[in-house]
């Protein structure tokens, strides 16, 4: 037992040595005089300071998208640190099955979401602005078993028959019974399969079926530009009814709105191709939302500074989009990076592709071990370029930077250099929800620091309740009963801070 404890202690010391260095934590007076802890307006609402907790999906909702006690506890715990802004997780705007993710696609969800609002107001003593992130996503299926794919899912047409006859070296497969052809494909090796299947069918076989915004042969995809503005507007109205201060439109990563913005969007109906067409739907969604909720409700977005995929958007595209969003009247622009399906790793059979497993995903949530640069402030230059373009265009729209922010010194340097107007920290806040309050009180040495190993992200990938390796097995004497994850080993909220 002692040897095991010594090993764990040695591992922790090595990890601590790789963290962003802290020369000195700020005193209470230094924190109070800082930019990070100075007020800022997001459209009609004023935040107490420029600290920001971005959306994180904790996998605590019910299977039909309702708020649970565990969801309320999750947000209450973050609110106890009194951040300037807290953004509730990506919440689906359609009333469709999506597993244990929050939904806002029907009025029946409003009451549960209101519980989150009440908990955050109470825990933060009314000092935290609360936004909810609104998301739409297209269908994605798990990677199928080989036999199931060829026997049930594969579409057999004349072109496929011709390729099969050529690859198998037997013309009989042009006219063979379909069942026989399917069984022959079940017996085929991977090289034969790659030569026979068209690209999209091969992808469905290797990764699972995934819809794209360019699938115009599907009526529900073709009609998205007519449907999405109303769906987002309805969701925003429900958010307002539930008591939120605003909404964050999810225009980032692997999901519907980011896909419309992407340079890979080749739709020929006026919503794809040139930038002017690709930004059209995101602007129409914003206009519909603003018309529904009015000018006294915050409406901003999160979008990508760089898609980090072949043929995708780069920073120059993001800069152009940022100016268009500012012109339209968005109340804030939160900048992220990567997180796309196009370069995701092949999932195991029975699992779905996960957009944070490839190079773009690693840039979205960088770790200490990814390269010599490491994760710290890695993506700040994207926010800086967007902010500069927005200011040069004559707009004061706040821009939020994120990505490997773990210390007061980092955040203050970003703000002092004019690279952003607010600084967001996800993983460090997950590790220690009280760290903002500890900084305000001049007690930075008490902060529990994130190792940036993406332990939490691995849990997310497995659709398990997200926790932190630095607190999920910490049980304090006299704390009372602690809610546990389904595995019975990990606590569901961070340990309380006892100053």
Rosetta blueprint (number, residue, H / E / L):
1 X L
2 X H
3 X H
4 X H
5 X H
6 X H
7 X H
8 X H
9 X H
10 X H
11 X H
12 X H
13 X H
14 X H
15 X H
16 X H
17 X H
18 X L
19 X L
20 X L
21 X L
22 X L
23 X L
24 X L
25 X L
26 X L
27 X L
28 X H
29 X H
30 X H
31 X H
32 X H
33 X L
34 X L
35 X L
36 X L
37 X L
38 X L
39 X L
40 X E
41 X E
42 X E
43 X L
44 X L
45 X E
46 X E
47 X E
48 X L
49 X L
50 X L
51 X E
52 X E
53 X E
54 X L
55 X L
56 X L
57 X L
58 X L
59 X L
60 X L
61 X L
62 X L
63 X L
64 X L
65 X L
66 X L
67 X L
68 X L
69 X H
70 X H
71 X H
72 X H
73 X H
74 X H
75 X H
76 X H
77 X H
78 X H
79 X H
80 X L
81 X L
82 X L
83 X L
84 X L
85 X E
86 X E
87 X E
88 X E
89 X E
90 X E
91 X E
92 X E
93 X L
94 X L
95 X L
96 X L
97 X L
98 X L
99 X L
100 X L
101 X L
102 X L
103 X E
104 X L
105 X L
106 X L
107 X H
108 X H
109 X H
110 X H
111 X H
112 X H
113 X H
114 X H
115 X H
116 X H
117 X H
118 X H
119 X H
120 X H
121 X H
122 X H
123 X H
124 X L
125 X L
126 X L
127 X L
128 X L
129 X E
130 X E
131 X E
132 X E
133 X E
134 X E
135 X E
136 X L
137 X L
138 X L
139 X L
140 X E
141 X L
142 X L
143 X L
144 X L
145 X L
146 X H
147 X H
148 X H
149 X H
150 X H
151 X H
152 X H
153 X H
154 X L
155 X L
156 X L
157 X L
158 X H
159 X H
160 X H
161 X H
162 X H
163 X H
164 X H
165 X H
166 X H
167 X H
168 X H
169 X L
170 X L
171 X H
172 X H
173 X H
174 X H
175 X L
176 X L
177 X L
178 X H
179 X H
180 X H
181 X H
182 X H
183 X H
184 X H
185 X H
186 X H
187 X H
188 X L
189 X L
190 X H
191 X H
192 X H
193 X H
194 X H
195 X H
196 X H
197 X L
198 X L
199 X H
200 X H
201 X H
202 X H
203 X H
204 X H
205 X H
206 X H
207 X H
208 X L
209 X L
210 X E
211 X L
212 X L
213 X L
214 X L
215 X L
216 X L
217 X L
218 X L
219 X H
220 X H
221 X H
222 X H
223 X L
224 X H
225 X H
226 X H
227 X H
228 X H
229 X H
230 X H
231 X H
232 X H
233 X H
234 X H
235 X H
236 X H
237 X H
238 X H
239 X H
240 X H
241 X H
242 X H
243 X L
244 X L
245 X L
246 X E
247 X E
248 X E
249 X E
250 X E
251 X E
252 X L
253 X L
254 X L
255 X L
256 X H
257 X H
258 X H
259 X H
260 X H
261 X H
262 X L
263 X L
264 X L
265 X L
266 X L
267 X L
268 X L
269 X L
270 X L
271 X L
272 X L
273 X L
274 X L
275 X H
276 X H
277 X H
278 X H
279 X H
280 X H
281 X H
282 X H
283 X H
284 X H
285 X H
286 X H
287 X H
288 X H
289 X H
290 X H
291 X H
292 X H
293 X H
294 X L
295 X L
296 X L
297 X L
298 X E
299 X E
300 X E
301 X E
302 X E
303 X E
304 X E
305 X L
306 X L
307 X L
308 X L
309 X L
310 X L
311 X L
312 X L
313 X L
314 X L
315 X H
316 X H
317 X H
318 X H
319 X H
320 X H
321 X H
322 X H
323 X H
324 X H
325 X H
326 X H
327 X H
328 X H
329 X L
330 X L
331 X L
332 X E
333 X E
334 X E
335 X E
336 X E
337 X L
338 X L
339 X L
340 X L
341 X L
342 X L
343 X L
344 X L
345 X L
346 X L
347 X L
348 X L
349 X L
350 X L
351 X L
352 X L
353 X L
354 X L
355 X L
356 X L
357 X L
358 X L
359 X H
360 X H
361 X H
362 X H
363 X H
364 X H
365 X L
366 X L
367 X L
368 X L
369 X L
370 X L
371 X L
372 X L
373 X L
374 X L
375 X L
376 X L
377 X L
378 X L
379 X L
380 X H
381 X H
382 X H
383 X H
384 X H
385 X H
386 X H
387 X H
388 X H
389 X H
390 X H
391 X H
392 X H
393 X L
394 X L
395 X L
396 X L
397 X L
398 X E
399 X E
400 X E
401 X E
402 X L
403 X L
404 X L
405 X L
406 X L
407 X L
408 X H
409 X H
410 X H
411 X H
412 X H
413 X H
414 X H
415 X H
416 X H
417 X L
418 X L
419 X L
420 X L
421 X L
422 X E
423 X E
424 X E
425 X L
426 X L
427 X H
428 X H
429 X H
430 X H
431 X H
432 X L
433 X L
434 X L
435 X H
436 X H
437 X H
438 X H
439 X H
440 X H
441 X L
442 X L
443 X L
444 X H
445 X H
446 X H
447 X L
448 X L
449 X L
450 X L
451 X L
452 X L
453 X L
454 X L
455 X H
456 X H
457 X H
458 X H
459 X H
460 X H
461 X H
462 X L
463 X L
464 X L
465 X L
466 X L
467 X L
468 X L
469 X L
470 X L
471 X L
472 X L
473 X L
474 X L
475 X L
476 X L
477 X L
478 X L
479 X L
480 X L
481 X L
482 X L
483 X L
484 X E
485 X L
486 X L
487 X L
488 X L
489 X L
490 X L
491 X E
492 X L
493 X L
494 X L
495 X L
496 X L
497 X L
498 X L
499 X L
